């Protein structure tokens, strides 16, 4: 309610919340190929970016731009598919739970999938992967895996030291004369494929919208999952914000029923002791539960609670 009241006050004072200038000024702005001054710049620090109730990724630090996609001329929060996040530099992390959710969502969605109930943990510099193969019977398997980057910008999870029903075999399912390709249909594995005894993950297409555009720099195993670096790696943040936040500057964005030119919007975590949990698909609920401040230069600073903490 405080947020909505604040919006009405701003509308009364400035005529339109998002338009940080007069219409005559907007028509004189330099135009890009997308029809706007620039693509909005984005920074994020310590954000648990949620794609769905089950799937999320931890943004440690990120700098990039919101680039309209799919025939859209502007990035709108109301439609996650309206833009991509073009990463200039970032460090992202996935816990083993988050990686499990991704693997099960993609592998289990395959029409002919016979690999089920994937569970992942870490041991030293390896992933330990357990699951069940359904090839007539439910057969439990266990494997160790290394991670690497392929030449075509994908993450390779290479399985080795495979045990089927507790018996070590030369390669995955050698005892049955099969490979992963025999157990997982390539059809329907959006952003994921198999190559012999390896899973290949394309970080640019494996996640739901908004998808990312970025070049992988490094992937490594950490004590609780995997660390991904893109572009120049973990960036120095330049927008002068503090704590856990998502900040957008420049260009044009849309949110709710409003739009903002020469954007200057920051969403700030109300509980900085843990990552800022932001769910774009439910962002308006989070904003309604938050509070808004308008600065003298017509910027917006919105204090937003974590998604899991709102009712």
Buried (B, 14 or more C-beta within 10 A) or exposed (E): EEBEEBBEEBEEEEEBBBBBEEEEEBEEBEEEEBEBBBBBBBBBBBBBBBBEEEBBBBBBBBBBBBBBBEEBEBBBBEBBBBBBBBBBBBBBBBBBBBBBBBBBBBBBBBEEBBBBBBBBBBEEEBBBBBBBBEEEEEBEBBBBBBBEBBEEEBBBBBBBEBBBEEEEBEBBBBBBEBBBBBBBBEEBBBBBBBBEBBBBBBBBEBBBBBBBBBBBBEBEBEEBBBBBBBBBEBBEBEBEBEEBBBBBBBBBBBBBEBBBBBBBBBBBBBBEEEBBBBBBBEBBBBBBBBBBEBEEEBBBBBBBBBBEEBE
